[in-house]
Amino acid sequence: MYNNWYLSYDEELTNNNYITPKRCSEALEKYLFNKQGDILDLGCGTGLSGKEIISKGFNQVDGTDFSEKMLQEADSKKIYRNLFLHDLNSDVYNFDNKYDAIVAAGVISPNHAKPKALKNCIEFIKPNGLIIFSLNDHAYNDLDFLGKIHSIIDDYNLKIIEKKYGDHLSKISLKSWIYVVKK
Ligand SMILES: C[S@@+](CC[C@H](N)C(=O)[O-])C[C@H]1O[C@@H](n2cnc3c(N)ncnc32)[C@H](O)[C@@H]1O
């Protein structure tokens, strides 16, 4: 799907007032004070989320996605330090870096990355590092999905330091929760 969508993705999402990346970057700015911190934009897509992160003054931002075309589009924005291909639903994660924060805007959902992606990222977060992710109304209202997310948070002793409801795609009245979770 995303390998065909990459060309019109930015325009379509912008036209529908896609707010979640901005809200994630605001949360990042609020809780990560080191602008040189290592950040991973998980499921970075074409780089809309990375653009918002960079706009807050962070400049060590890597991105990953499982769509080569989305990554090519992200690369053309020249904002990422490294971009790499990775399927978040795979069982083996071999990231090269550890991160001060991992940001997943619009990525963890029943149709995209499964809850286990959250679990698999934990070892790549530095001590006291953050994971900031959104769950849109569809994901949040799927009680099985939500239950798995919260089980991972509990089982790995992660701490929810903020959880806020707000606009996701405001043109179609879809909202999302932004979780800020500390390792
Ligand atoms: C709604 S887009 C969000 C992209 C970007 N974070 C943004 O806010 O614009 C979802 C992204 O997740 C990626 N994605 C979906 N499932 C994935 C998976 N299993 N592994 C890696 N990336 C995935 C898609 O390719 C797409 O780029």
The ligand as an SDF file (V2000), in Angstrom:
LIG
                    3D

 27 29  0  0  0  0  0  0  0  0999 V2000
    0.5000    6.6750    8.6380 C   0  0  0  0  0  0  0  0  0  0  0  0
    2.1260    6.4290    8.0700 S   0  0  0  0  0  0  0  0  0  0  0  0
    3.0510    7.4680    9.2160 C   0  0  0  0  0  0  0  0  0  0  0  0
    4.3660    7.9060    8.6500 C   0  0  0  0  0  0  0  0  0  0  0  0
    5.0710    8.9850    9.4490 C   0  0  0  0  0  0  0  0  0  0  0  0
    5.4180    8.5310   10.7710 N   0  0  0  0  0  0  0  0  0  0  0  0
    4.2040   10.2190    9.5070 C   0  0  0  0  0  0  0  0  0  0  0  0
    3.7660   10.5740   10.6240 O   0  0  0  0  0  0  0  0  0  0  0  0
    3.9560   10.8190    8.4570 O   0  0  0  0  0  0  0  0  0  0  0  0
    2.5470    4.7940    8.6230 C   0  0  0  0  0  0  0  0  0  0  0  0
    3.9480    4.3730    8.2180 C   0  0  0  0  0  0  0  0  0  0  0  0
    4.2290    3.1430    8.8660 O   0  0  0  0  0  0  0  0  0  0  0  0
    4.9130    2.2980    7.9680 C   0  0  0  0  0  0  0  0  0  0  0  0
    4.6850    0.9180    8.4040 N   0  0  0  0  0  0  0  0  0  0  0  0
    3.5030    0.2620    8.4820 C   0  0  0  0  0  0  0  0  0  0  0  0
    3.7050   -0.9980    8.9130 N   0  0  0  0  0  0  0  0  0  0  0  0
    5.0430   -1.1310    9.1020 C   0  0  0  0  0  0  0  0  0  0  0  0
    5.8750   -2.2060    9.5200 C   0  0  0  0  0  0  0  0  0  0  0  0
    5.3580   -3.3980    9.8270 N   0  0  0  0  0  0  0  0  0  0  0  0
    7.2070   -1.9970    9.5810 N   0  0  0  0  0  0  0  0  0  0  0  0
    7.7370   -0.7840    9.2720 C   0  0  0  0  0  0  0  0  0  0  0  0
    7.0030    0.2680    8.8590 N   0  0  0  0  0  0  0  0  0  0  0  0
    5.6650    0.0940    8.7820 C   0  0  0  0  0  0  0  0  0  0  0  0
    4.3120    2.6250    6.6030 C   0  0  0  0  0  0  0  0  0  0  0  0
    5.1640    2.2490    5.5280 O   0  0  0  0  0  0  0  0  0  0  0  0
    4.1150    4.1310    6.7290 C   0  0  0  0  0  0  0  0  0  0  0  0
    5.2330    4.8380    6.2550 O   0  0  0  0  0  0  0  0  0  0  0  0
  1  2  1  0
  2  3  1  0
  2 10  1  0
  3  4  1  0
  4  5  1  0
  5  6  1  0
  5  7  1  0
  7  8  2  0
  7  9  1  0
 10 11  1  0
 11 12  1  0
 11 26  1  0
 12 13  1  0
 13 14  1  0
 13 24  1  0
 14 15  1  0
 14 23  1  0
 15 16  2  0
 16 17  1  0
 17 18  1  0
 17 23  2  0
 18 19  1  0
 18 20  2  0
 20 21  1  0
 21 22  2  0
 22 23  1  0
 24 25  1  0
 24 26  1  0
 26 27  1  0
M  CHG  2   2   1   9  -1
M  END
$$$$
